[in-house]
Amino acid sequence: MNTMEKFDKHVMHSYKRYPLVMQKGEGRRCTDENGKIYIDFGSGIGTNSLGYCDEKWSDAVCRQVRTLQHSSNYYYTGVQAEFAEKLCETSGYDSVFFGNSGAEANECAIKIARKYSFDKYGKNRHNIITLVNSFHGRTMATLSATGQDVFHNYFFPFLEGFINVKANDIDDLKSKLDDTVCAVMLEYIQGEGGVNALNQDFVNAVYELCEEKDILVIADEVQTGAGRTGKFLAGEHFGKKADITTMAKGLAGGIPIGACLTNEKCSNVLSAGAHGSTFGGNPIACAGGIAVLERINSDGFLDEVNEKAVFIRKELEKCSEIESVSGIGLMIGIKLKTKKASDVAQKALEKGLLILTAKDKVRLLPPLTISMEELGDGIKILRDILEE
Ligand SMILES: *Cc1c(COP(=O)(O)O)cnc(C)c1O
């Protein structure tokens, strides 16, 4: 049996996969088992933030594998301490809980919000407002939080306590922000929902109303964080810092990681035994995370991300098939006039370019380290497809 046949036989069919067996990667290109090379504008859904097998990152990870691959959270490790320190310094947060995925980071945020409110106000202030068209993960709680009906199937009963508000609708927000609410959870740019940024007025309203009522703001920066938008956190574009911010995807450069960051107000909510994760803060993941943070914090790195974002957006604007380009920085949504995003992704694959889709849009999340030349090469392929 070949790889695809083995998959079909033994791996659950929960994903619709492209017919590509990926074998290795280097820089911003990867190679399939037949030796065909692809430019990667998807980064494994924004995870391989430094591209494939970046030298310094690989060295740091391999060194850690050979030193100490895991230790339970019954003990301290220097590498988790260093990553936590760097992450808090870079993000401006007070403390962090580490898990292994975005969903896990959001689970932690949900638990902190509910316990914060329970400790201070008692029962019946447990509702969390999430936005229509949001995406927060696939576990039962994060699926319940996700404001898309397509996900609310099969797995009944879902968790109680999530109320959906229309994104950018301040009146809807006001009408639902009653004294049963402990938190508002939002993505500054809805990723899976179609790369749609919230508008500043709505974000301002969320923060003002929440502040008045001691309701926490949770920013899900699983996709937007770690330099993706040209700032370390997307909240910086809006001049906001949530009480709780969750990160994952690109944070450790392609190793499973989840981080739930809190400000001082929420840092002591989780007491010993209140939450846990066997692999959370795993030394290999932390070593990868340190390498990512060192790169993002290196001189001019985010400036370059911004320059690349300006360049790619300008190039895309020249394409007549493109209706509009959304998102911020290197988180890019492309609305097409006539073509179907999924057809474009399929054709791009055939021509050696990996891209993503989100709802009816083409979505690009290129590695932050991509060069102008590689961007140019990828855009050329994309434009050829769109204009044919
Ligand atoms: C991907 C994503 C998640 C889920 O992350 P997993 O690591 O797949 O659990 C949650 N929120 C947002 C905004 C995401 O983009």
The ligand as an SDF file (V2000), in Angstrom:
LIG
                    3D

 15 15  0  0  0  0  0  0  0  0999 V2000
   -6.7370   27.3930   14.7380 C   0  0  0  0  0  0  0  0  0  0  0  0
   -7.5090   28.1780   15.6960 C   0  0  0  0  0  0  0  0  0  0  0  0
   -7.9510   27.6250   16.9060 C   0  0  0  0  0  0  0  0  0  0  0  0
   -7.7750   26.1770   17.2450 C   0  0  0  0  0  0  0  0  0  0  0  0
   -6.4420   25.8250   17.3770 O   0  0  0  0  0  0  0  0  0  0  0  0
   -6.0250   24.2730   17.4900 P   0  0  0  0  0  0  0  0  0  0  0  0
   -4.5610   24.3140   17.7140 O   0  0  0  0  0  0  0  0  0  0  0  0
   -6.4330   23.6310   16.1930 O   0  0  0  0  0  0  0  0  0  0  0  0
   -6.7850   23.7060   18.6110 O   0  0  0  0  0  0  0  0  0  0  0  0
   -8.6040   28.4590   17.7960 C   0  0  0  0  0  0  0  0  0  0  0  0
   -8.8020   29.7630   17.5150 N   0  0  0  0  0  0  0  0  0  0  0  0
   -8.3910   30.3190   16.3630 C   0  0  0  0  0  0  0  0  0  0  0  0
   -8.6250   31.7720   16.1190 C   0  0  0  0  0  0  0  0  0  0  0  0
   -7.7480   29.5520   15.4020 C   0  0  0  0  0  0  0  0  0  0  0  0
   -7.3580   30.1030   14.2530 O   0  0  0  0  0  0  0  0  0  0  0  0
  1  2  1  0
  2  3  1  0
  2 14  2  0
  3  4  1  0
  3 10  2  0
  4  5  1  0
  5  6  1  0
  6  7  2  0
  6  8  1  0
  6  9  1  0
 10 11  1  0
 11 12  2  0
 12 13  1  0
 12 14  1  0
 14 15  1  0
M  END
$$$$
